[in-house]
Amino acid sequence: MDDEDLRERLEQRLMSHGVYVTDLETDDGTLRIDYETATPGDGIPHREVGRVLNRLLALCDDGWDPTDVAGTVSDIDGNRLGTWRADGEWLVAHDRGELSDVDLSQRVLDTIEET
């Protein structure tokens, strides 16, 4: 699955949740996703991080190979809220049933760096 196909599939599922993908590319083995959130407030909405991850994990069945993921989140005015990441090995372990939803979520939430 190439980046263009991946972006289209993510956009289709995330827009209804107020998550708007503004950029997506694979660079040096890391999938970099920039998106805007329509959720008001300060900081990165944790629920949306989960939605992005869940969409990616669902795409494993469609041919997406889990890799490192780096997310950059902005508000709808373009103000950067922060970043988060998910290691590819965590996603592979989750896909194999070796890492629970809760453990994966906690690992990713622990990486959040708010601006």
C-alpha angles and dihedrals in degrees: 000000000000126000094258093054091044092051092050092050093048094047092052092056101036104046092074087059095052095259115129118190108219099174137007128176141145112236124177092341095311123112106221115201122185116188143166123229124213090198109114122232140058124301135019114314104237093205090060092051086056092049092053091049093046091052091050092048091050089054091061086082089055096053106277110142110215113245136161111301126205118190127196116192128201133173121245090268090060096253111146112240099182147273142276136183142202121202115231091231089060091053092048091049090050091049089053092049093248094115123046125228090250094050093047092048092050093050092051095044088052089061096057114123112186121205 
